[in-house]
Amino acid sequence: MAPARVVKQRAIRPRRVTSFVGIDVGEDFLDLAILRSRARLAHRLEYRRIDLRDLKEDAIGVLAGKIQSVLPADRCLVLVDSPRWPRDLDLTKRRRFNGSICPLGRALDRSLREFLRARFGESLRLALFPTPMLAYFEAWMSRAEAKPHLRAIHRALFGLDRSNPDEGRAAASGKPGGGSFTRFMLCGFATYRALEALGLVSYECFPDLVFKIWNGGWKVPSKRRRRAARFARCRIIHALAAALNLSTGYRGASLDQADAAVMATAAAAAAQLGTLRIFECPAEGAFLLPLPH
């Protein structure tokens, strides 16, 4: 395995962190849950929504400004529900791997699965859609129905003008392979770059996995069963909030807010317990796993 694809694991105890932030990434919005961990700040969970649909020129800079306007002016640890970069690009060089075949999946995902299997056995399975390659996003930007703000993000990240269907390497004919829901990852890539510009430490995280782990390894209802899904997620977040002596728990109206809230509250709880674990891969980024024990 190339050195860039080697995953290292370590436990961390974040020092001087005064706020934990969970960001649920959507195609049109970012939903943020902000947990101020200092007692003098009332230990409240706050929810914010950032609209991405007006991003045009300087998409990363404008997004950084939007994020900065809602985050506390102190030391934040941020968890983002999205991969950091297309899987065929080397994050350390921001370009394709030279002379290598792109793997079917990421080394981070493989290492995480192995860790979970060793820790929890077969009772806890991690189902992931492989992070697409750059050509997937180029192909979507070549289509007439591509949203303007996604075009702006793509142009800011990769420097290609996809308003011209003939530009770039991806074929404009036919629908890109993979699910269309993965287009949201473009917004995730942009979010990491914006956080980086603000000097904030950020990690990848999977809300569904966090819900399962802090639910004793049991599955939570699918989001398709909206009422049951909201009830189960609310119960888990309220249990975390009680453990942290929060004045308020999750009372949001959306499942997206629940995803953001569980990342922030579980990270804060694990930080108190000393059970935060990081999986790091230079080419792919870093994943933070908040464990209950």
C-alpha positions as protocol buffer text, in pm:
chain_id: "A"
residue {
  index: 1
  type: MET
  ca { x: 0 y: 0 z: 0 }
}
residue {
  index: 2
  type: ALA
  ca { x: 132 y: 345 z: -89 }
}
residue {
  index: 3
  type: PRO
  ca { x: 235 y: 553 z: 218 }
}
residue {
  index: 4
  type: ALA
  ca { x: -36 y: 807 z: 139 }
}
residue {
  index: 5
  type: ARG
  ca { x: -299 y: 533 z: 181 }
}
residue {
  index: 6
  type: VAL
  ca { x: -177 y: 405 z: 520 }
}
residue {
  index: 7
  type: VAL
  ca { x: -427 y: 468 z: 803 }
}
residue {
  index: 8
  type: LYS
  ca { x: -305 y: 541 z: 1155 }
}
residue {
  index: 9
  type: GLN
  ca { x: -524 y: 530 z: 1462 }
}
residue {
  index: 10
  type: ARG
  ca { x: -485 y: 713 z: 1790 }
}
residue {
  index: 11
  type: ALA
  ca { x: -686 y: 828 z: 2087 }
}
residue {
  index: 12
  type: ILE
  ca { x: -703 y: 1202 z: 2152 }
}
residue {
  index: 13
  type: ARG
  ca { x: -797 y: 1435 z: 2434 }
}
residue {
  index: 14
  type: PRO
  ca { x: -872 y: 1772 z: 2278 }
}
residue {
  index: 15
  type: ARG
  ca { x: -739 y: 2055 z: 2491 }
}
residue {
  index: 16
  type: ARG
  ca { x: -876 y: 2404 z: 2510 }
}
residue {
  index: 17
  type: VAL
  ca { x: -1176 y: 2308 z: 2292 }
}
residue {
  index: 18
  type: THR
  ca { x: -1468 y: 2520 z: 2404 }
}
residue {
  index: 19
  type: SER
  ca { x: -1726 y: 2429 z: 2141 }
}
residue {
  index: 20
  type: PHE
  ca { x: -1820 y: 2115 z: 1951 }
}
residue {
  index: 21
  type: VAL
  ca { x: -1989 y: 2160 z: 1615 }
}
residue {
  index: 22
  type: GLY
  ca { x: -2171 y: 1903 z: 1401 }
}
residue {
  index: 23
  type: ILE
  ca { x: -2238 y: 1988 z: 1036 }
}
residue {
  index: 24
  type: ASP
  ca { x: -2489 y: 1789 z: 833 }
}
residue {
  index: 25
  type: VAL
  ca { x: -2416 y: 1850 z: 465 }
}
residue {
  index: 26
  type: GLY
  ca { x: -2697 y: 1870 z: 211 }
}
residue {
  index: 27
  type: GLU
  ca { x: -2708 y: 1969 z: -153 }
}
residue {
  index: 28
  type: ASP
  ca { x: -2866 y: 2308 z: -77 }
}
residue {
  index: 29
  type: PHE
  ca { x: -2805 y: 2367 z: 294 }
}
residue {
  index: 30
  type: LEU
  ca { x: -2567 y: 2306 z: 582 }
}
residue {
  index: 31
  type: ASP
  ca { x: -2738 y: 2227 z: 914 }
}
residue {
  index: 32
  type: LEU
  ca { x: -2520 y: 2306 z: 1215 }
}
residue {
  index: 33
  type: ALA
  ca { x: -2554 y: 2202 z: 1578 }
}
residue {
  index: 34
  type: ILE
  ca { x: -2329 y: 2406 z: 1807 }
}
residue {
  index: 35
  type: LEU
  ca { x: -2254 y: 2286 z: 2160 }
}
residue {
  index: 36
  type: ARG
  ca { x: -2081 y: 2541 z: 2379 }
}
residue {
  index: 37
  type: SER
  ca { x: -1906 y: 2329 z: 2641 }
}
residue {
  index: 38
  type: ARG
  ca { x: -1812 y: 2598 z: 2892 }
}
residue {
  index: 39
  type: ALA
  ca { x: -2042 y: 2608 z: 3192 }
}
residue {
  index: 40
  type: ARG
  ca { x: -2056 y: 2986 z: 3187 }
}
residue {
  index: 41
  type: LEU
  ca { x: -2208 y: 2969 z: 2839 }
}
residue {
  index: 42
  type: ALA
  ca { x: -2511 y: 2778 z: 2972 }
}
residue {
  index: 43
  type: HIS
  ca { x: -2430 y: 2448 z: 2800 }
}
residue {
  index: 44
  type: ARG
  ca { x: -2684 y: 2501 z: 2526 }
}
residue {
  index: 45
  type: LEU
  ca { x: -2726 y: 2332 z: 2192 }
}
residue {
  index: 46
  type: GLU
  ca { x: -2787 y: 2586 z: 1920 }
}
residue {
  index: 47
  type: TYR
  ca { x: -2901 y: 2519 z: 1564 }
}
residue {
  index: 48
  type: ARG
  ca { x: -2814 y: 2718 z: 1255 }
}
residue {
  index: 49
  type: ARG
  ca { x: -2882 y: 2667 z: 884 }
}
residue {
  index: 50
  type: ILE
  ca { x: -2660 y: 2799 z: 605 }
}
residue {
  index: 51
  type: ASP
  ca { x: -2811 y: 2844 z: 260 }
}
residue {
  index: 52
  type: LEU
  ca { x: -2574 y: 2734 z: -18 }
}
residue {
  index: 53
  type: ARG
  ca { x: -2800 y: 2821 z: -312 }
}
residue {
  index: 54
  type: ASP
  ca { x: -2667 y: 3175 z: -355 }
}
residue {
  index: 55
  type: LEU
  ca { x: -2301 y: 3072 z: -392 }
}
residue {
  index: 56
  type: LYS
  ca { x: -2155 y: 3211 z: -714 }
}
residue {
  index: 57
  type: GLU
  ca { x: -1811 y: 3368 z: -754 }
}
residue {
  index: 58
  type: ASP
  ca { x: -1552 y: 3294 z: -485 }
}
residue {
  index: 59
  type: ALA
  ca { x: -1774 y: 3015 z: -354 }
}
residue {
  index: 60
  type: ILE
  ca { x: -1522 y: 2897 z: -92 }
}
residue {
  index: 61
  type: GLY
  ca { x: -1455 y: 3246 z: 42 }
}
residue {
  index: 62
  type: VAL
  ca { x: -1824 y: 3331 z: 64 }
}
residue {
  index: 63
  type: LEU
  ca { x: -1899 y: 2999 z: 235 }
}
residue {
  index: 64
  type: ALA
  ca { x: -1619 y: 3061 z: 486 }
}
residue {
  index: 65
  type: GLY
  ca { x: -1780 y: 3394 z: 569 }
}
residue {
  index: 66
  type: LYS
  ca { x: -2121 y: 3232 z: 617 }
}
residue {
  index: 67
  type: ILE
  ca { x: -1974 y: 2969 z: 850 }
}
residue {
  index: 68
  type: GLN
  ca { x: -1775 y: 3224 z: 1047 }
}
residue {
  index: 69
  type: SER
  ca { x: -2087 y: 3433 z: 1101 }
}
residue {
  index: 70
  type: VAL
  ca { x: -2266 y: 3154 z: 1291 }
}
residue {
  index: 71
  type: LEU
  ca { x: -1982 y: 2986 z: 1480 }
}
residue {
  index: 72
  type: PRO
  ca { x: -1867 y: 3095 z: 1827 }
}
residue {
  index: 73
  type: ALA
  ca { x: -1555 y: 3311 z: 1838 }
}
residue {
  index: 74
  type: ASP
  ca { x: -1361 y: 3050 z: 2033 }
}
residue {
  index: 75
  type: ARG
  ca { x: -1184 y: 2719 z: 1980 }
}
residue {
  index: 76
  type: CYS
  ca { x: -1411 y: 2477 z: 1791 }
}
residue {
  index: 77
  type: LEU
  ca { x: -1380 y: 2111 z: 1703 }
}
residue {
  index: 78
  type: VAL
  ca { x: -1593 y: 2049 z: 1393 }
}
residue {
  index: 79
  type: LEU
  ca { x: -1739 y: 1720 z: 1266 }
}
residue {
  index: 80
  type: VAL
  ca { x: -1868 y: 1705 z: 910 }
}
residue {
  index: 81
  type: ASP
  ca { x: -2102 y: 1444 z: 762 }
}
residue {
  index: 82
  type: SER
  ca { x: -1918 y: 1412 z: 429 }
}
residue {
  index: 83
  type: PRO
  ca { x: -1596 y: 1277 z: 281 }
}
residue {
  index: 84
  type: ARG
  ca { x: -1321 y: 1533 z: 241 }
}
residue {
  index: 85
  type: TRP
  ca { x: -1217 y: 1470 z: -122 }
}
residue {
  index: 86
  type: PRO
  ca { x: -1283 y: 1247 z: -429 }
}
residue {
  index: 87
  type: ARG
  ca { x: -1124 y: 908 z: -376 }
}
residue {
  index: 88
  type: ASP
  ca { x: -895 y: 919 z: -681 }
}
residue {
  index: 89
  type: LEU
  ca { x: -731 y: 1248 z: -574 }
}
residue {
  index: 90
  type: ASP
  ca { x: -441 y: 1271 z: -332 }
}
residue {
  index: 91
  type: LEU
  ca { x: -538 y: 1522 z: -66 }
}
residue {
  index: 92
  type: THR
  ca { x: -172 y: 1600 z: 8 }
}
residue {
  index: 93
  type: LYS
  ca { x: -114 y: 1717 z: -351 }
}
residue {
  index: 94
  type: ARG
  ca { x: -474 y: 1787 z: -460 }
}
residue {
  index: 95
  type: ARG
  ca { x: -423 y: 1585 z: -779 }
}
residue {
  index: 96
  type: ARG
  ca { x: -469 y: 1232 z: -910 }
}
residue {
  index: 97
  type: PHE
  ca { x: -246 y: 950 z: -791 }
}
residue {
  index: 98
  type: ASN
  ca { x: 41 y: 900 z: -1031 }
}
residue {
  index: 99
  type: GLY
  ca { x: 64 y: 559 z: -1195 }
}
residue {
  index: 100
  type: SER
  ca { x: -184 y: 394 z: -961 }
}
residue {
  index: 101
  type: ILE
  ca { x: -527 y: 242 z: -1006 }
}
residue {
  index: 102
  type: CYS
  ca { x: -795 y: 407 z: -801 }
}
residue {
  index: 103
  type: PRO
  ca { x: -924 y: 167 z: -531 }
}
residue {
  index: 104
  type: LEU
  ca { x: -1289 y: 67 z: -517 }
}
residue {
  index: 105
  type: GLY
  ca { x: -1312 y: 213 z: -169 }
}
residue {
  index: 106
  type: ARG
  ca { x: -1119 y: 432 z: 69 }
}
residue {
  index: 107
  type: ALA
  ca { x: -852 y: 310 z: 309 }
}
residue {
  index: 108
  type: LEU
  ca { x: -1028 y: 510 z: 585 }
}
residue {
  index: 109
  type: ASP
  ca { x: -1352 y: 316 z: 534 }
}
residue {
  index: 110
  type: ARG
  ca { x: -1171 y: -17 z: 533 }
}
residue {
  index: 111
  type: SER
  ca { x: -981 y: 62 z: 853 }
}
residue {
  index: 112
  type: LEU
  ca { x: -1299 y: 183 z: 1022 }
}
residue {
  index: 113
  type: ARG
  ca { x: -1483 y: -138 z: 932 }
}
residue {
  index: 114
  type: GLU
  ca { x: -1199 y: -349 z: 1072 }
}
residue {
  index: 115
  type: PHE
  ca { x: -1196 y: -152 z: 1396 }
}
residue {
  index: 116
  type: LEU
  ca { x: -1572 y: -179 z: 1442 }
}
residue {
  index: 117
  type: ARG
  ca { x: -1569 y: -552 z: 1368 }
}
residue {
  index: 118
  type: ALA
  ca { x: -1296 y: -606 z: 1628 }
}
residue {
  index: 119
  type: ARG
  ca { x: -1467 y: -386 z: 1888 }
}
residue {
  index: 120
  type: PHE
  ca { x: -1834 y: -472 z: 1837 }
}
residue {
  index: 121
  type: GLY
  ca { x: -1833 y: -795 z: 1636 }
}
residue {
  index: 122
  type: GLU
  ca { x: -2090 y: -857 z: 1364 }
}
residue {
  index: 123
  type: SER
  ca { x: -2364 y: -683 z: 1563 }
}
residue {
  index: 124
  type: LEU
  ca { x: -2262 y: -346 z: 1423 }
}
residue {
  index: 125
  type: ARG
  ca { x: -2226 y: -322 z: 1047 }
}
residue {
  index: 126
  type: LEU
  ca { x: -2112 y: -14 z: 858 }
}
residue {
  index: 127
  type: ALA
  ca { x: -2281 y: 34 z: 520 }
}
residue {
  index: 128
  type: LEU
  ca { x: -2116 y: 302 z: 306 }
}
residue {
  index: 129
  type: PHE
  ca { x: -2161 y: 421 z: -50 }
}
residue {
  index: 130
  type: PRO
  ca { x: -1811 y: 448 z: -202 }
}
residue {
  index: 131
  type: THR
  ca { x: -1688 y: 804 z: -234 }
}
residue {
  index: 132
  type: PRO
  ca { x: -1700 y: 877 z: -609 }
}
residue {
  index: 133
  type: MET
  ca { x: -1406 y: 975 z: -826 }
}
residue {
  index: 134
  type: LEU
  ca { x: -1364 y: 1324 z: -971 }
}
residue {
  index: 135
  type: ALA
  ca { x: -1506 y: 1214 z: -1309 }
}
residue {
  index: 136
  type: TYR
  ca { x: -1841 y: 1146 z: -1141 }
}
residue {
  index: 137
  type: PHE
  ca { x: -1874 y: 1508 z: -1029 }
}
residue {
  index: 138
  type: GLU
  ca { x: -1749 y: 1637 z: -1364 }
}
residue {
  index: 139
  type: ALA
  ca { x: -2013 y: 1430 z: -1539 }
}
residue {
  index: 140
  type: TRP
  ca { x: -2290 y: 1576 z: -1320 }
}
residue {
  index: 141
  type: MET
  ca { x: -2169 y: 1929 z: -1384 }
}
residue {
  index: 142
  type: SER
  ca { x: -2187 y: 1857 z: -1758 }
}
residue {
  index: 143
  type: ARG
  ca { x: -2561 y: 1801 z: -1740 }
}
residue {
  index: 144
  type: ALA
  ca { x: -2817 y: 2072 z: -1807 }
}
residue {
  index: 145
  type: GLU
  ca { x: -2994 y: 2017 z: -1473 }
}
residue {
  index: 146
  type: ALA
  ca { x: -2681 y: 2085 z: -1267 }
}
residue {
  index: 147
  type: LYS
  ca { x: -2760 y: 2346 z: -1002 }
}
residue {
  index: 148
  type: PRO
  ca { x: -2581 y: 2681 z: -1040 }
}
residue {
  index: 149
  type: HIS
  ca { x: -2434 y: 2679 z: -689 }
}
residue {
  index: 150
  type: LEU
  ca { x: -2295 y: 2327 z: -740 }
}
residue {
  index: 151
  type: ARG
  ca { x: -2134 y: 2448 z: -1064 }
}
residue {
  index: 152
  type: ALA
  ca { x: -1980 y: 2740 z: -871 }
}
residue {
  index: 153
  type: ILE
  ca { x: -1848 y: 2507 z: -602 }
}
residue {
  index: 154
  type: HIS
  ca { x: -1706 y: 2266 z: -858 }
}
residue {
  index: 155
  type: ARG
  ca { x: -1537 y: 2552 z: -1044 }
}
residue {
  index: 156
  type: ALA
  ca { x: -1386 y: 2688 z: -720 }
}
residue {
  index: 157
  type: LEU
  ca { x: -1257 y: 2345 z: -615 }
}
residue {
  index: 158
  type: PHE
  ca { x: -1132 y: 2202 z: -942 }
}
residue {
  index: 159
  type: GLY
  ca { x: -1093 y: 2504 z: -1170 }
}
residue {
  index: 160
  type: LEU
  ca { x: -1310 y: 2374 z: -1455 }
}
residue {
  index: 161
  type: ASP
  ca { x: -1601 y: 2557 z: -1612 }
}
residue {
  index: 162
  type: ARG
  ca { x: -1863 y: 2288 z: -1641 }
}
residue {
  index: 163
  type: SER
  ca { x: -2114 y: 2522 z: -1803 }
}
residue {
  index: 164
  type: ASN
  ca { x: -1947 y: 2407 z: -2125 }
}
residue {
  index: 165
  type: PRO
  ca { x: -2046 y: 2041 z: -2177 }
}
residue {
  index: 166
  type: ASP
  ca { x: -1745 y: 1981 z: -2404 }
}
residue {
  index: 167
  type: GLU
  ca { x: -1484 y: 2083 z: -2146 }
}
residue {
  index: 168
  type: GLY
  ca { x: -1302 y: 1832 z: -1926 }
}
residue {
  index: 169
  type: ARG
  ca { x: -1251 y: 1461 z: -1930 }
}
residue {
  index: 170
  type: ALA
  ca { x: -1598 y: 1338 z: -1837 }
}
residue {
  index: 171
  type: ALA
  ca { x: -1847 y: 1238 z: -2103 }
}
residue {
  index: 172
  type: ALA
  ca { x: -2156 y: 1457 z: -2112 }
}
residue {
  index: 173
  type: SER
  ca { x: -2377 y: 1187 z: -2261 }
}
residue {
  index: 174
  type: GLY
  ca { x: -2570 y: 957 z: -2033 }
}
residue {
  index: 175
  type: LYS
  ca { x: -2632 y: 975 z: -1660 }
}
residue {
  index: 176
  type: PRO
  ca { x: -2325 y: 956 z: -1435 }
}
residue {
  index: 177
  type: GLY
  ca { x: -2276 y: 623 z: -1260 }
}
residue {
  index: 178
  type: GLY
  ca { x: -2377 y: 606 z: -894 }
}
residue {
  index: 179
  type: GLY
  ca { x: -2660 y: 763 z: -702 }
}
residue {
  index: 180
  type: SER
  ca { x: -2746 y: 1126 z: -763 }
}
residue {
  index: 181
  type: PHE
  ca { x: -2762 y: 1179 z: -385 }
}
residue {
  index: 182
  type: THR
  ca { x: -2382 y: 1178 z: -373 }
}
residue {
  index: 183
  type: ARG
  ca { x: -2373 y: 1518 z: -546 }
}
residue {
  index: 184
  type: PHE
  ca { x: -2402 y: 1665 z: -196 }
}
residue {
  index: 185
  type: MET
  ca { x: -2037 y: 1566 z: -141 }
}
residue {
  index: 186
  type: LEU
  ca { x: -1934 y: 1866 z: -353 }
}
residue {
  index: 187
  type: CYS
  ca { x: -2077 y: 2083 z: -76 }
}
residue {
  index: 188
  type: GLY
  ca { x: -1888 y: 1872 z: 175 }
}
residue {
  index: 189
  type: PHE
  ca { x: -1559 y: 1924 z: -10 }
}
residue {
  index: 190
  type: ALA
  ca { x: -1627 y: 2299 z: -9 }
}
residue {
  index: 191
  type: THR
  ca { x: -1714 y: 2296 z: 362 }
}
residue {
  index: 192
  type: TYR
  ca { x: -1379 y: 2143 z: 455 }
}
residue {
  index: 193
  type: ARG
  ca { x: -1193 y: 2398 z: 243 }
}
residue {
  index: 194
  type: ALA
  ca { x: -1389 y: 2683 z: 404 }
}
residue {
  index: 195
  type: LEU
  ca { x: -1315 y: 2549 z: 755 }
}
residue {
  index: 196
  type: GLU
  ca { x: -950 y: 2516 z: 659 }
}
residue {
  index: 197
  type: ALA
  ca { x: -946 y: 2880 z: 547 }
}
residue {
  index: 198
  type: LEU
  ca { x: -1085 y: 2977 z: 889 }
}
residue {
  index: 199
  type: GLY
  ca { x: -813 y: 2778 z: 1068 }
}
residue {
  index: 200
  type: LEU
  ca { x: -1062 y: 2537 z: 1227 }
}
residue {
  index: 201
  type: VAL
  ca { x: -988 y: 2171 z: 1304 }
}
residue {
  index: 202
  type: SER
  ca { x: -1239 y: 1944 z: 1129 }
}
residue {
  index: 203
  type: TYR
  ca { x: -1297 y: 1571 z: 1102 }
}
residue {
  index: 204
  type: GLU
  ca { x: -1521 y: 1344 z: 902 }
}
residue {
  index: 205
  type: CYS
  ca { x: -1796 y: 1166 z: 1093 }
}
residue {
  index: 206
  type: PHE
  ca { x: -2101 y: 946 z: 1017 }
}
residue {
  index: 207
  type: PRO
  ca { x: -2414 y: 1034 z: 1216 }
}
residue {
  index: 208
  type: ASP
  ca { x: -2583 y: 699 z: 1148 }
}
residue {
  index: 209
  type: LEU
  ca { x: -2280 y: 520 z: 1292 }
}
residue {
  index: 210
  type: VAL
  ca { x: -2275 y: 749 z: 1597 }
}
residue {
  index: 211
  type: PHE
  ca { x: -2644 y: 683 z: 1660 }
}
residue {
  index: 212
  type: LYS
  ca { x: -2586 y: 305 z: 1646 }
}
residue {
  index: 213
  type: ILE
  ca { x: -2283 y: 315 z: 1876 }
}
residue {
  index: 214
  type: TRP
  ca { x: -2454 y: 531 z: 2138 }
}
residue {
  index: 215
  type: ASN
  ca { x: -2769 y: 317 z: 2108 }
}
residue {
  index: 216
  type: GLY
  ca { x: -2586 y: 13 z: 2241 }
}
residue {
  index: 217
  type: GLY
  ca { x: -2504 y: -116 z: 1895 }
}
residue {
  index: 218
  type: TRP
  ca { x: -2871 y: -142 z: 1799 }
}
residue {
  index: 219
  type: LYS
  ca { x: -2997 y: -4 z: 1472 }
}
residue {
  index: 220
  type: VAL
  ca { x: -3207 y: 310 z: 1463 }
}
residue {
  index: 221
  type: PRO
  ca { x: -3513 y: 328 z: 1235 }
}
residue {
  index: 222
  type: SER
  ca { x: -3457 y: 432 z: 876 }
}
residue {
  index: 223
  type: LYS
  ca { x: -3528 y: 795 z: 789 }
}
residue {
  index: 224
  type: ARG
  ca { x: -3800 y: 669 z: 556 }
}
residue {
  index: 225
  type: ARG
  ca { x: -4000 y: 594 z: 870 }
}
residue {
  index: 226
  type: ARG
  ca { x: -3990 y: 959 z: 967 }
}
residue {
  index: 227
  type: ARG
  ca { x: -4191 y: 950 z: 1288 }
}
residue {
  index: 228
  type: ALA
  ca { x: -4010 y: 647 z: 1432 }
}
residue {
  index: 229
  type: ALA
  ca { x: -3675 y: 780 z: 1309 }
}
residue {
  index: 230
  type: ARG
  ca { x: -3728 y: 1118 z: 1477 }
}
residue {
  index: 231
  type: PHE
  ca { x: -3842 y: 962 z: 1804 }
}
residue {
  index: 232
  type: ALA
  ca { x: -3544 y: 722 z: 1826 }
}
residue {
  index: 233
  type: ARG
  ca { x: -3292 y: 991 z: 1740 }
}
residue {
  index: 234
  type: CYS
  ca { x: -3447 y: 1237 z: 1983 }
}
residue {
  index: 235
  type: ARG
  ca { x: -3424 y: 978 z: 2263 }
}
residue {
  index: 236
  type: ILE
  ca { x: -3054 y: 914 z: 2199 }
}
residue {
  index: 237
  type: ILE
  ca { x: -2970 y: 1284 z: 2181 }
}
residue {
  index: 238
  type: HIS
  ca { x: -3165 y: 1358 z: 2499 }
}
residue {
  index: 239
  type: ALA
  ca { x: -2968 y: 1083 z: 2679 }
}
residue {
  index: 240
  type: LEU
  ca { x: -2642 y: 1241 z: 2562 }
}
residue {
  index: 241
  type: ALA
  ca { x: -2768 y: 1586 z: 2662 }
}
residue {
  index: 242
  type: ALA
  ca { x: -2854 y: 1460 z: 3011 }
}
residue {
  index: 243
  type: ALA
  ca { x: -2506 y: 1310 z: 3049 }
}
residue {
  index: 244
  type: LEU
  ca { x: -2356 y: 1648 z: 2958 }
}
residue {
  index: 245
  type: ASN
  ca { x: -2595 y: 1841 z: 3184 }
}
residue {
  index: 246
  type: LEU
  ca { x: -2725 y: 2036 z: 2889 }
}
residue {
  index: 247
  type: SER
  ca { x: -3003 y: 2281 z: 2960 }
}
residue {
  index: 248
  type: THR
  ca { x: -3174 y: 2176 z: 2637 }
}
residue {
  index: 249
  type: GLY
  ca { x: -3153 y: 1871 z: 2416 }
}
residue {
  index: 250
  type: TYR
  ca { x: -3258 y: 1811 z: 2059 }
}
residue {
  index: 251
  type: ARG
  ca { x: -3592 y: 1972 z: 1980 }
}
residue {
  index: 252
  type: GLY
  ca { x: -3534 y: 2045 z: 1614 }
}
residue {
  index: 253
  type: ALA
  ca { x: -3793 y: 1990 z: 1347 }
}
residue {
  index: 254
  type: SER
  ca { x: -3572 y: 1802 z: 1103 }
}
residue {
  index: 255
  type: LEU
  ca { x: -3373 y: 1482 z: 1085 }
}
residue {
  index: 256
  type: ASP
  ca { x: -3083 y: 1683 z: 943 }
}
residue {
  index: 257
  type: GLN
  ca { x: -3064 y: 1875 z: 1270 }
}
residue {
  index: 258
  type: ALA
  ca { x: -3061 y: 1545 z: 1456 }
}
residue {
  index: 259
  type: ASP
  ca { x: -2761 y: 1426 z: 1252 }
}
residue {
  index: 260
  type: ALA
  ca { x: -2575 y: 1746 z: 1333 }
}
residue {
  index: 261
  type: ALA
  ca { x: -2672 y: 1730 z: 1701 }
}
residue {
  index: 262
  type: VAL
  ca { x: -2561 y: 1372 z: 1762 }
}
residue {
  index: 263
  type: MET
  ca { x: -2214 y: 1442 z: 1621 }
}
residue {
  index: 264
  type: ALA
  ca { x: -2165 y: 1745 z: 1846 }
}
residue {
  index: 265
  type: THR
  ca { x: -2306 y: 1590 z: 2165 }
}
residue {
  index: 266
  type: ALA
  ca { x: -2136 y: 1251 z: 2123 }
}
residue {
  index: 267
  type: ALA
  ca { x: -1801 y: 1418 z: 2058 }
}
residue {
  index: 268
  type: ALA
  ca { x: -1841 y: 1630 z: 2371 }
}
residue {
  index: 269
  type: ALA
  ca { x: -1939 y: 1326 z: 2580 }
}
residue {
  index: 270
  type: ALA
  ca { x: -1650 y: 1117 z: 2445 }
}
residue {
  index: 271
  type: ALA
  ca { x: -1408 y: 1405 z: 2510 }
}
residue {
  index: 272
  type: GLN
  ca { x: -1512 y: 1400 z: 2877 }
}
residue {
  index: 273
  type: LEU
  ca { x: -1471 y: 1021 z: 2890 }
}
residue {
  index: 274
  type: GLY
  ca { x: -1139 y: 1024 z: 2704 }
}
residue {
  index: 275
  type: THR
  ca { x: -1277 y: 795 z: 2433 }
}
residue {
  index: 276
  type: LEU
  ca { x: -1231 y: 1001 z: 2116 }
}
residue {
  index: 277
  type: ARG
  ca { x: -1048 y: 805 z: 1847 }
}
residue {
  index: 278
  type: ILE
  ca { x: -904 y: 938 z: 1521 }
}
residue {
  index: 279
  type: PHE
  ca { x: -836 y: 751 z: 1198 }
}
residue {
  index: 280
  type: GLU
  ca { x: -588 y: 943 z: 982 }
}
residue {
  index: 281
  type: CYS
  ca { x: -486 y: 889 z: 620 }
}
residue {
  index: 282
  type: PRO
  ca { x: -272 y: 1160 z: 452 }
}
residue {
  index: 283
  type: ALA
  ca { x: -434 y: 1111 z: 110 }
}
residue {
  index: 284
  type: GLU
  ca { x: -793 y: 1098 z: 238 }
}
residue {
  index: 285
  type: GLY
  ca { x: -817 y: 1304 z: 556 }
}
residue {
  index: 286
  type: ALA
  ca { x: -915 y: 1220 z: 912 }
}
residue {
  index: 287
  type: PHE
  ca { x: -1219 y: 1054 z: 1069 }
}
residue {
  index: 288
  type: LEU
  ca { x: -1323 y: 1108 z: 1431 }
}
residue {
  index: 289
  type: LEU
  ca { x: -1509 y: 831 z: 1614 }
}
residue {
  index: 290
  type: PRO
  ca { x: -1668 y: 924 z: 1951 }
}
residue {
  index: 291
  type: LEU
  ca { x: -1695 y: 604 z: 2156 }
}
residue {
  index: 292
  type: PRO
  ca { x: -1911 y: 559 z: 2468 }
}
residue {
  index: 293
  type: HIS
  ca { x: -1651 y: 343 z: 2647 }
}
